[in-house]
């Protein structure tokens, strides 16, 4: 399975794919299809920063 690091980090941080998709401005199915193939490193970093942002917002609540 591709992008396991992104999938694992989202799971560990309690961030759902629909939340990441909303931040990216795409639908959840579109984002899930993108994850079928390994993302370029620059795009991965974008996803990781969104995961970090969402998890810190969650902790602040």
N, C-alpha and C positions, 0 to 999 in steps of 0.2 A: 504494500500500500504506500502511496506517495504522500509526502508532506507529513510524515508521522510526527515530526518535531512540533509542527503547528497544532496538529490534532491533540497531541499529548499535553502541550502547554495550556491550550484552551480548557481541556478537561480538568487539569490540576487547579487552574485558577477559577473554575466554575463559570466560565464564559461560554455562552451558547453560540452556535453558528449563526442563528438569526440576528443576534446582536452585532456580530462582526459584519454581516452582510448589510445591516442598516447603516453602520458607520461608513461602509464603502459605497453606499448608495446603489446597491444591487439587491436582487432578490436572493433568498437563501438557496434556491435550486441553482442559480447562476454561480454563486460562490462555491457550492458543493461540486459543481462540474469543473470549475477551475482547479479544485484540489485533486482531481483525478490524475493529473500529471504534475510532476515536480515543478514548482514555481522557480523563477529566477531569484537569485539571492536578494536583489533589491526589493522585489515584491514581497518576499518572505519577511523582510525586515518591517515592511509596512504593516503586514498582518500581525507580527509580533508586537509592534508598538500599540496597535489597536487593542490587542488582548491585554497588554499591561495597563493601558488607559482604562478599559472597562473594569478590570479587576480592582484597580485602585478606587474607582468611583463606587464600586460595590462595597468595598471595605469602609468607605467614608460614610455610608448610610447608617 
